[in-house]
Amino acid sequence: MSVCRISYFTRHYIVSRCGSFRELSLKATRLNCFRYFASSADTNYKSSGLWNFTKRWEFCVPIGLGISLVAILQWRHRRKYPYPNDGDVVKGPISDFMVDCYCSLPLRITSRIFGWFASIEIPKIFRPVIYNLYARAFHANLEEIDSDLTSFPSLVEFFVRPLKISTRPIAENSNIVSPSDGTVLHFGPVTSCRVEQVKGITYNLRHFLGDVKQQKTEYTSEENDEYVKSLLMNPNNQLYQLIVYLAPGDYHRFHSAANWKIDLRKHFQGKLLSVNPKVASWLPDLFALNERVVYLGEWSGGFMAYAAVGATNVGSIKVYADETLATNERKWPKGKIHEDAIFDCKNFNKGELFGEFRMGSTIVLLFEAPQDFSFCINIGQTIKVGQALTTDLVDQNIIMNQ
């Protein structure tokens, strides 16, 4: 009897347990199927373009938000502390809002980073390859270099490479010559305080040179015209200008344009906007906004101003006779517009080495000359250091050693 009971209990127990085993097995099978399909779907999703797009945006969104935040803060600062302006501003082809947005970009930070990067020493074995690639990309003439390519430890040193003396002869039939290699953006007489920079877009001469005699921020057209006349040493003469753009592949050193003496240097920190001709053609007051170093003095024709204008990614501007000059530095204290240095009648000869750009930029030359002065160059022409700007010899009416 007990055996039958045991057998009955065992049979029913096994059947009941088997049922639960089947349920567990079914659940496990369903779970494995779910995991398999989920894994397959996840693998297919990761291999799809949607996954790559999503992962890319995980980095793009924070970076984009950060750049936008910096631009907004810079734009608010520009609105709160606008640059001084006058009533004769010629508007560019784009809106003021777009100009403000461009001016608000943190280009000084990127320029300092680029200057640091370009100063990194390159292993000697890679220098010829890198410099040849650079020359091919920016049309630099390596045959004019006076040294072997391996002698330039960094990109900065390659930018300011010296040339063979024979490649840049100084014109003897003219007492004013091109101060640098580059493209002529504009030249001609200066008839008002609004001076053309390129294709009808102008900059303010008073803001560009800095009028230390006046503290006003707005001037009438008559006051601006009087300012131009006040620069002339001879009221019967005319003020002229020359703008030369140095492309990245050009020779980056600049030279004295004439026999002249320097009395004063003004350093304006300003912005570091691009001075590419395409930007200059839509951004008014570009040269008056950018960081620049202006040297004021006299030459045989009268007044002369020699300005080296900074730009985006210009590591620095160096003038050999001005050891205290430091450009592309951290922002100056609020209210400081320019920094002056007095020169004790420092004399320079025509064609003498003057300074260098640590990347392409612009030279603006302003000079006084007789009314019948004429240029022998053309807008858009590529010129070289020492090339004659005129076939006329300006009378020597300034004693250079006084």
Summary of the structure (lengths in Angstrom):
residues: 402
radius of gyration: 33.8
end to end distance: 140.9
largest distance: 143.6
contacts: 1178
relative contact order: 0.15
helix: 38%
strand: 22%
